Amino acid sequence: MSTVQVDTPGGSYPIHIGAGRLDLLAQSIPDDATAIALVSNPTVDALYGQRVRAALEATGKRLIFIELPDGEAHKNWETLNLIFDGLLQNRLDRKAVLVALGGGVIGDMGGFAAASYMRGIRFVQVPTTLLSQVDSSVGGKTGINHPLGKNMVGAFYQPIAVEIDTDVLKTLPAREISAGLAEVIKYGLIIDADFFVWCEQNVDALRTLEPQAITYAIQRSCELKAYVVSQDERESGLRAILNFGHTFGHAIEAGLGYGAWLHGEAVGCGMVQAAELSALTMGLTSASVERVRALTQAIGCPVQPPDLGVDRWIELMQVDKKTEGGKLRFVLLPEIGQARFEAAEPDALRHVLEKTTIVQV
């Protein structure tokens, strides 16, 4: 097992990474917990629910289970209320602990519920997809989607622990692995050029989940995100660079309907678009753009965005947390391994959209 420590004003906590961590979840439950609420979905529960229940029951605490429907399309108020219903019906108090077992949707909604219930109870992230292991489970971003924008309602709220079991990745479909790898290579693009090169050299090992390669990729991604989050917990500055490719990606998700593309697929494609915009506005070399495109394609993510119509693209991107004073701002790369948060000129953005959106919906 390896441990990455996250230190923020909102809380310090460990990320435990290793095989078999599901069986050791009791270690992350505080002694003074009065009850445990396990939140998951039918897909994940069928795979891991029995093991996780056994691990949590070993604490001797009262355990309740709250089942949510599976999928990004259910990341909304109605589903969030199912968590509150379960917590209230079972009369859990402020010393209860919520355990979010699942991918990013479960983690985001479980975290938001924990942040809101009785104005805050403790929670543990147990991410079961590669994307959630390297991104959404770390850093305390929680929330739900709104029909007008992704993740527009939520809170910054840190867990008390993140438990990453690398064995669970073996049950994921290849498409989910590809989506997670998009977030992995993102860290190299924005802050660690050497890590990006390592990803280029080890792409086959990553896609086949070679144990040493995938464990290192998860650990390094968590280390890099922990560093950024420790510097800027609430995204007032540096943390914005973690959104590289996301403004384009969120527009794809909203434009096609949540769930049509996986989040990581949309982000991967969005990174290629952001690289194209970086070439126009920041001087990123054409060779670097092609490296971004080639690695995104090599991990199995789409590199051609849907043709939503340029005006629709811009409309969707304006409903984005990074828009300030009506100006669209993007994370852009002057070179691989460096990122800046800049406003984009409308003509440059339109040029990129017209150039890249060639696939008809």
Phi, psi and omega in degrees: 000144171240156182231131173246130181263134176250127180236115179224163175302330181278357178147150176247140184201158178268150166251114179264127184236124177170170177285142175080013182293336179301327183281355185243019185297335179303333182294338182262002179265120181299149181299329184272008178296134180270338180194163178234130174253114177267120181247126181204189176233168185301323182297309182289320181299321179296328182277317192232356186302316182297316179297315183292319177300316180299318180295317182286326178294337179295344178285341185081004180274154173295133184238127173242156180239132178239118182259130178248151175296153187270134170122153180300330181296343182258011181276075188212181183300318183301315180290320178304321181295336176298326177292311179300320178303313181295319180294318182286316180299328179265003174056046176287141184257189186290346178263007175288160178236131177262132177247118181263108183251104180161196179277201185297326180295312178297316181297316181294316181286320177298319178294320179294319177297318179296323179293332188261326185294123184052029180066021172132114169237166182284150176212156181239132176268127174235081186285137184243004172244156179298319182299316180289330179293324184262353186223283195292335182283346186250128172112349171085012174279125178229158178160184178227167177272155171241149179307335181266354181183148182280135175056034183274351179233118183179198182207154167274118184206116187277141173287173174265347176192154171237125181247110183252110177261111184291340180295331185293340182295339183295338182265359181279143172292157183303325181298322179291324177296315179300317180298320178292323181294335176300318179289329177297309183291337176304319182297321176296319182295323188266338189213346186214089183298325179296324179292324176298316177299317179300320178296319177300320184283339187240021186299322180293319179295324180292316183293331180265006177059039173304124193306313183294318182293312185290325178295317178296318181299317178295313182298314182294321178298316179294322178299315182292318178292320178300320178298312182295315182295324180294332179278333188205083186296321190253022172059045175267352181201260188304321187300338180302335182295340178294347181269017178305125180084349188282328180296316173295315184297317179296326177295321177298313182298314181290322183290324180271343187101127184304128179105342179297315170247146171293152182305314181295326176297316180294320178293318178302312177297320179297329178293323177295317177296319179294327176293319176299318179293324177297323179296321180287324190249338185240356179082017174300134185290154178298327178296321179291322176300317181292329175295318177298313180297315184295317181287323176300318178291323182294329179278353175100015179264151176293147179240358177246117183282160178289150179273090179276349189094131186303314181297321178292320175305309184294320178301315180294321182288336179289338174270071186217142183296341182269359175284131180230126179057032180082357181263131177285128178241145185228153168276121185232159186245116168289330172201164180296130182099357178228143181220146176226153181254109190224152170285144181255139176292134183306320181295321180294318180296315179299321180298315180295317180296318180292327183284323191261333186272084186246358180263122181284138178280000000 
